[in-house]
């Protein structure tokens, strides 16, 4: 690097060595519509280009004089050297995108009881009636699971109490929270607690405890009364009125940001996309997760009420999303969570924390399920299958199996063959691979095979179309792009 | 703003760096230069040197054997506490001004790039030892309460490993001062060098590094150095890996504007960890007038591209600022990104500014802008 000092400046051509003999870096592509296709590189950077661009790139037909040539070089699609000078940057970018793997299991789900006071027809977990105490997790097993949890290397740990209705065994939650906090005094991890509850049993005593321990609440709310109550049957009263009243109470005591609500779309729901969104907005909720039903548990048995096609769901989803976008364009900051997760994959260089849109899938890697009966499952859906007597994703038992065997044993290794879309047929060459995930449990449940078959996979059909739809909106309308970026960065415009 | 003076030297055999005093009654352990003009305090003790507008004959008898610069013209630009360099040839350079927020250590005239728009074109002479000695002495004198101190050149990394020692001295002497080092960052592509400099471990230091394009050839052309883009980009990543704070600087001119949005995208995608991105209006000095046909674009004509880049970065949570541009050229929603960035000693307002209600809020123009500035500068009224 010899010092320079001269007014004899050299022209641009001196510094560029563009060549039609460029080298290809790994990228994939997908046709968006009749005029445009998207090129996506290994770290999720994309270029939307006219149809035929991918073929022309591969055929070394892109001339250095075209403006897309600089875009392709700058965004790691082609390189003028066999190994680009900035290969280490690309490697860092890749590591960053996959950094959700760095800490291994951080979400530890305790199915603290399978009993419930609701009888929702779409229940995915096959709840049991309120009086059957054999469906509660025993204190010995709670201790055993907590020990397992502290073997996880993750410094950030989220403990999620699920059910059934976890507040039916509130004393066990108190026991678990206190024990974890006690053990963590030496271990010093960042621990967060979440209770997934229908709120019917919540009261001031419980709330005081939740507040003291900084525990978050996640509840189910399906929107307008006639939908919510049709989906969520509550023997002791009106579920809709109860949950709204209790959400208010929780916010008052815990604070707005400590309570979140989740919806599940039943067949009935699909007819009311706009009404559901408006209702969520009216209740002062900051976002909605338009969630497709999972084909497990009672959801599978009550087919009349819950069986809908991917296409039907997509129509619902798109209508609702358009409506949400319009609300945002008019100045409201209200986001759709599923879109936000996918958009984060498209628009940011960062990883996301949503199991089914990760590759490798977040099962075991990110989340683990401790069932009420002492068994450990690879994911929430895995234990739902187990209630149907299918133990494919059962990893072991807290009493008889070691941490090593549960997290790294033959079962886990077998599942691992199918949890990365990079190595799945139909995904490995997909243009949306970087924006999607892999879901071996769902494919096993719906198609009888962990790998699954993409052309008839509802997971594939739904995700592909939502991703395509989001990209289309994002690249055709600057105002929508701004809305999407505001969602991704959680900042109002 | 006057930063130089020249007089006739007497009894000066080597460089003197000292702090200006107008009266001197206490020896405070620092090298002090007594500025002797209309009156002086006869109780003065122990100045290192004397400077004066008076002729030699006019100096008090007891000062005549001291090193001095006399007949130096008006010296009223030098305030109590300023620090000056006296050279044996009678030149007086202001190194530090007590009343300014724009003080910097000038470390070399050399550079390993040769940017088309360089405002201070490099000179290829071996001056590193010369400036290092001055700066090390200057660092003994700068008061500890200085809020911010720049490091500039030329290219500071040409100091090589010696940069480490200077930075360590800065950290020891001025632990509470924000340190802003302007560097092209290329040398940090070598990890061992990045590690050495980062090992100073000064949490108040920011590396301000220019990046002009996402396309290597264009950046290399603008800085007139092959492989500069790769080196700078790798350097930025190496510094980030070492937890160093980084600011990206983009000078706005005709070569940069067409790919400005792509550059913003490149920065967000590949270096989202940067502390700050500064988009800077062109200073019409140095090489710029010479390269005017390659560089000049009226800022009024790139507002759209600037707006896109600023909003894109801000929306993605990147801390972004606009430097050197006048408020009247920009839509109001961009004003919140504007900083009064032009150093006080080279900042002016022009005739059009005199009727403007927003002059106080505006950073004004470069002194060099009198030669060329946007043709859309116009006074604005406050409602």
HADDOCK unambig.tbl for C-alpha pairs under 7 A between the chains (distance, minus, plus):
assign (segid A and resid 1 and name CA) (segid B and resid 112 and name CA) 5.82 0.50 0.50
assign (segid A and resid 2 and name CA) (segid B and resid 112 and name CA) 5.95 0.50 0.50
assign (segid A and resid 3 and name CA) (segid B and resid 110 and name CA) 6.14 0.50 0.50
assign (segid A and resid 3 and name CA) (segid B and resid 111 and name CA) 5.26 0.50 0.50
assign (segid A and resid 3 and name CA) (segid B and resid 112 and name CA) 4.40 0.50 0.50
assign (segid A and resid 3 and name CA) (segid B and resid 124 and name CA) 6.30 0.50 0.50
assign (segid A and resid 4 and name CA) (segid B and resid 111 and name CA) 6.02 0.50 0.50
assign (segid A and resid 4 and name CA) (segid B and resid 112 and name CA) 5.45 0.50 0.50
assign (segid A and resid 4 and name CA) (segid B and resid 113 and name CA) 6.11 0.50 0.50
assign (segid A and resid 4 and name CA) (segid B and resid 114 and name CA) 5.96 0.50 0.50
assign (segid A and resid 4 and name CA) (segid B and resid 124 and name CA) 6.60 0.50 0.50
assign (segid A and resid 5 and name CA) (segid B and resid 114 and name CA) 6.27 0.50 0.50
assign (segid A and resid 5 and name CA) (segid B and resid 122 and name CA) 5.35 0.50 0.50
assign (segid A and resid 5 and name CA) (segid B and resid 123 and name CA) 5.59 0.50 0.50
assign (segid A and resid 5 and name CA) (segid B and resid 124 and name CA) 5.91 0.50 0.50
assign (segid A and resid 10 and name CA) (segid B and resid 224 and name CA) 6.96 0.50 0.50
assign (segid A and resid 11 and name CA) (segid B and resid 221 and name CA) 6.96 0.50 0.50
assign (segid A and resid 12 and name CA) (segid B and resid 218 and name CA) 6.80 0.50 0.50
assign (segid A and resid 12 and name CA) (segid B and resid 221 and name CA) 5.24 0.50 0.50
assign (segid A and resid 15 and name CA) (segid B and resid 217 and name CA) 5.27 0.50 0.50
assign (segid A and resid 15 and name CA) (segid B and resid 220 and name CA) 6.10 0.50 0.50
assign (segid A and resid 15 and name CA) (segid B and resid 221 and name CA) 5.75 0.50 0.50
assign (segid A and resid 15 and name CA) (segid B and resid 226 and name CA) 5.99 0.50 0.50
assign (segid A and resid 16 and name CA) (segid B and resid 217 and name CA) 4.74 0.50 0.50
assign (segid A and resid 70 and name CA) (segid B and resid 215 and name CA) 5.80 0.50 0.50
assign (segid A and resid 74 and name CA) (segid B and resid 214 and name CA) 5.61 0.50 0.50
assign (segid A and resid 74 and name CA) (segid B and resid 215 and name CA) 5.23 0.50 0.50
assign (segid A and resid 85 and name CA) (segid B and resid 230 and name CA) 6.30 0.50 0.50
assign (segid A and resid 86 and name CA) (segid B and resid 230 and name CA) 6.43 0.50 0.50
assign (segid A and resid 86 and name CA) (segid B and resid 234 and name CA) 6.98 0.50 0.50
assign (segid A and resid 93 and name CA) (segid B and resid 270 and name CA) 7.00 0.50 0.50
assign (segid A and resid 348 and name CA) (segid B and resid 269 and name CA) 6.67 0.50 0.50
assign (segid A and resid 349 and name CA) (segid B and resid 269 and name CA) 5.35 0.50 0.50
assign (segid A and resid 485 and name CA) (segid B and resid 315 and name CA) 6.54 0.50 0.50
assign (segid A and resid 485 and name CA) (segid B and resid 316 and name CA) 6.74 0.50 0.50
assign (segid A and resid 486 and name CA) (segid B and resid 315 and name CA) 6.53 0.50 0.50
assign (segid A and resid 489 and name CA) (segid B and resid 316 and name CA) 6.15 0.50 0.50
assign (segid A and resid 489 and name CA) (segid B and resid 317 and name CA) 6.86 0.50 0.50
